Amino acid sequence: MRDLLLLGMMALLIPLSMRNAFAAYLLWGWSGLIAVHTFAYGYMRGFQYVLVFALLALALLLARRDPEMKPLRPDGVNVLMVCFGVHAIACASLAYAGINRNWEITIDLQKTLLYSMLMPMMVTSRFRVHAMVLMLALSAGFHGLVEGLKFIASGGGHLSQGNEKLGDRNHFAVLVAMGLPFLLYLVWYSKHKLIRLAALGALLVNLLSVIATQSRGGLLSLIALALYFVMTSRRKLQGLLGIAALGLVVLAVAPDSWTQRMDTIQTADQDSSFMGRVIAWKRASAIALEHPVFGGGIRSVQNPAVFEKYRYAQGFLGFVDTPPGHYAAAAHSIYFEVISDMGFVGLFLFLALASVPFVMAARIRKLCRELGPGAQWAQDLARMINAGMVAYLVGGASISAAYFEMAYIMISLSAVLYLLLKRELDGQRAPIPSAAQPSRRLAPQ
């Protein structure tokens, strides 16, 4: 039945995507983030949803089937992405032998970077920015909606284990938390009341889905989000009261097992799960110290042969006492993942990209002051993008999700938002052509 529904859906979406390049571009991003194939069990599971929309978008882009499309000009963000992508290819080429998914993940990263770098061409108006936000909210929010409704239906007893797209419950919690700010933006700025109410409901259910994972990394992401919202709010007291009210709701609906698990954050040094992460960080940093420029290759830290080589290595965390590792575990941190995969050069490029939304937000605030109250929406959206990045950078310290596409889309969206405002301000500053200026001649007497 699901396969028939997906077949019917594709029969509708493919003609829709052929209308113009932007429609195909949106569906390209949506199909990748929501992972449509994971909802099928039969013949539609092997269908290349993302590839179809990507090829359509690129073909229409080359045919210039979009009157609003802008020419692609090199900028600092795209240069950083090109450098990161080229460095990833070099690291994969020089990787240890026999690493599973080395080239698979590298190629997927190139696709993500291509999608992100095309955004300045495609997203050229406030309407299109809003459409991108809606796409991100529908993609990340859908995963959270499914698990959150299960949590409600079970009376708080459902323990979410994540899903095929987002990973285990720790990955799931952090990556759903990244999407919460975009749902809040839709609550604030959607034109229709029904959409605002739907976004508010989805926001609350997604929040519950993070609680349903009982993930400590997810909790840290939520705390980071709350602190960021309070610190950047124009009405800090109201923001603090709102966060406190949500906190009380969470405590009221969370099961006892959630409370007990969150209490272990205070005794992390005695927690075997946390200490296992430290062991993985030692191994990852040891790989980077031996290969500071190119690292060991993508997912090298999980390779059994590499594990045996660095099993007793301390890296730069030798001051933490831990037993030796027993198996080739994941890096359990976006930072240690990149440093073991791509060395210190890769980490520098990764952090430079991660800083882009915060740099752009400062520039956007300056432009908004010149443009006036009508540009407040852009400042609020920049804040939501930053909030999503805060959730990613804080929660990501304990998960391996350095190449998750949503983070790179958010980076490009912040740059696109800045370019859009800059064009608007430049248009206001442009001198009036002499032919359009009012005549200085005096009226006849």
Buried (B, 14 or more C-beta within 10 A) or exposed (E): EEBEEBBEEBEEBBEEBBEBBBBBBBBBBBBBBBBBBEBBEEEBBEBEBBEBBBEBBBEBBEEEBBEBBBEBEEEEBBEBBEBBBEBBBBBBEBBBEEBEEBBEBBEBBBBBBEBBBBBBBBBBEBEBBBBBBBBBBBBBBBBBBBBBBBBBEEEBEBBBEBBEBBBBBBBBBBBBBBBBBBBBBBBEBBEEEEBBEBBBBBBBBBBBBBBBBBBBBBBBBBBBBBEBBBEBBEEEEEBBEBBEEBEEBBEEBBBEEBEEBBEEEEEEEEBEEBBBBBBBBBBBBBBBBBBBBBBBBBBBBBBEEBBEBBBEBBBEBEEEEBEEBEEBBBBBBBBBBBBBBBBBBBBBBBEBBBBBBBBBBEBBBBBBEEBEEEBBBBBBBBBBBBBBBBBBBBBBBBBBBBBBBBBBBBBBBBBBBBBBBEEBBEEEEEEEEEEEEEEEEEEEE
